[in-house]
């Protein structure tokens, strides 16, 4: 049986514990938070209890890294739309209907299965082998761009950019109704709904609940009982665009969880067989974590969303 790896050292900066440890090691803040929750982090000889605790520069730390989880996903020869690839990372235009990583009910046919075949197993394992290379996710029924790390160095560099919100992420969505004003900012903490734990919701401003989330939106085209909008994410929370748009009364068309299709459009969605949230990750920009080159990618709307827009154009 593999043994745990022990990382020791002293903190270089005075800051929140998770941030200070991330700066002192090659681990992401999310990975550190998980290790703290599992009791695997010691600060000045005592077990750390919270990643938000303030710590001083020069404080000694010790982190026990458990051995990587065994890889259970199998490589599968599934076609991928590769937008960019080098030895460090790969950018994929994911189709709607594809799950990002294996989980209960979706053990194969996922993006991870496809990547294991395409990359011949050369994916980062910095967050454990169960989700090799995955730095961020988009929902099963959301189409569009995401970046996957092929090396641990790339994974860490990308994770830092996601953490400091420097990644450019823009989504195209078709929402119910016409937002008024036509552009603006939605700011509200997102967490598990009190009424349904399977759903996310905008919670109160109580800092102890949910996570801070900000979405900027702009109407690009007024449609019949709907609108094509662009959403720019400052943060990346679970179901963020879907939850934020629903919270202002403009849920995404076709959304089976947060949406309510306008009666006037239901026959059209049925005719088109549109059964997913009308959401597409259209633009992704970031600094290459190794070369520092600025990369910016765009993905055209998939056919089902183009048809939906064409059929509702005024």
ABEGO torsion letter per residue (X at the ends): XBBBBBBBEBBABBBBAAAAAAAABABBAAAAAAAAAAGABBBGGBBBABAABBBBBGBBBBBBBBBBBBBABBBBBBBBBBABBBAABBBBBBBBGBBABBBBGBABGBAAAAAAAAAGGBBBAAAEAABBGBABBBBAABBEBBBBBABAAAAAAAAAAAAAGABBBBBBBBBBEBBOBABEBBBBBBBBBAABAABBBBBBABAABEBBBBBBBBBABBBBGBBBBBBBBABBBBGAAAAAAAAAGBBBBGBAAABBBBAAAAAAAAAAGBABBBBBBABBBBBBAAAGBBBBBBBBBBAAAAAAAAAABX
